[in-house]
Amino acid sequence: MDDAPQWVDVILDVLEGCIEGYSPGSFELQFSPVECQLIIAPVLAEIVGGAEDGEEVFPFFSTHLAALAQAFDALPEMSWDTMHDDLHVEGEIDGEDAWITIQKFPFEEEDRPRWVIEGGTIRKREEQD
């Protein structure tokens, strides 16, 4: 990712083994350099065919916290925000401040980030006209 600290690459490598999808789907990434925060959210997928053809749904997934916590220098602060349904993990990775938020729901349309994880690969979002 452009202008992101090294710990973001560490977390992206770890995420491949600690996020388990229960349905097809991908995730979007947004990094805030001011807050040293990486935000990860599922991407809406469109159902094709059947009674729900055209309906948008988001993928179901689980996060294995022990694997994620092992990326940190020491046991990180971990909290679940029930108001927004987000998981927050905060601490240091290789001596750098790191704050990771994993959202249950997709980003709002106006906040959609430029980066997407699909099949364990990170790529820039394709611009749509």
Secondary structure, 3 states (H helix, E strand, C coil): CCCCCHHHHHHHHHHHHHEEECCCCCEEEEEECCCCEEEEEECCEECCCCCCCCCEECCCEEECHHHHHCCCCCCCEEEEECCCCEEEEEEEECCEEEEEEEECCCCCHHHCCCEEEECCEEEECCCCC
